[in-house]
């Protein structure tokens, strides 16, 4: 098994067999990426709350997720309630065009100890451009923009930019991919603890939040590759290795 390069959190989720007694919430859980991630986390044993601006749409998505997974605990609700329901991890899987508006709409729902994993990429499609191009956010990256839109007490990480929604939704196939995550240590630890339970996914620590502008730039590169090769390719970091100290910490 390939090991995460992110140090584990001291507050790991309580697990019994394949069920994790923890709720993860996804803002934009009815979108392609958010729904695919919800499926994978549901298979991994989490209770997943699919957030949306439309409560009815969220509930329909939760019902569909239960059908796809063959059970599991899925809840559909508005984005604000989704944040309130999350034990620790909230994932933002929303389009860049509505990114700040959605984060500001849930600003009063955060609790101490919760963290945000932001997956948003500033693709040029937000302004009518191509998905293989980026626009330049004022703050430097979508994740740095998120930092300005949420409470300072909410730890923030950025990641999941290189995993296609189609790959996440195809439950018959293990991912066999890495995801690069950058940001604040607590957020990286909490996100890694959840993502590492997804079959075939390894989390690689890519540094501080300033690296987010580079990680987000990988998305249009992979979109172009996947268009040309008609596939859903991801990435793997080779020859990474795990030190003896890391192995002991992760054992």
C-alpha positions, 0 to 999 in steps of 0.5 A: 500500500502506498503511504501518504506523505502527510503526517497523520492527525492526532484526532483520527476518525473513529472507525469500526470495520468499514464504517467511520463515525464521522460526517464529511460535507461537500459544498457543491456536492451535486456537481460532477466532482462533488458528487463523485467525491461523495460516492468515494467517501461513502464507499469508504464508510463516511457519512456524507452530506451533499450541500447545494444552494437547492435543497431539493436537488441536494436530496435527489443527489443523496438518494442517487448516491445511495443507489449507486453505492448500494447503501451508505449514509448520504444526506442532502441539504443546503450548503449552510446546513452542510457546514453545520453537519460536518464533524471536521472536514468540509470540501468546497467543490464549487465552480470558480464563478460562484466560489466566493459567494458560496463561501461567504453564504456559509460564513456563520456556520463554521465551528472551531476545529473544522477545516476546509479542503478547497478543490476549486480551479479558476478555469477560463470557462468562468468567463466564457473561455476554454477549460484548458486555460486559467484566469488569474485571481486577484489573490493569486489562486482560488485557494488564496481567494478562499482564505480571504472569504472564510474565518481565520480560525478555519484551517485551509488546504487545497487539493484534488485538482488532478482527479477527474470527476469521471474517474471518481464516479466510476466506482468499478475502478480503483483510482490508482492516483496521487493527489497533491495537497498544499495548505495549513498543517491541520487542514492537510492532516484532516483531509489526508485522513479522509482521502486516504480511505479512498481505494487507490488514492495517495495524498502527497504533501505539496507544501504551503498554501502559496503552492496552490496557484501551481497545483491549480495550474495542473488541472487545465494541463490534464484536461488537455491531455485527457481531451487529446487521448480520450481518457481520464488520466491522473498523476502519480509521484514516483520514487517518493519513498517513505522515511523510517520515521514516517513509516512509524508515524503512519503505522 
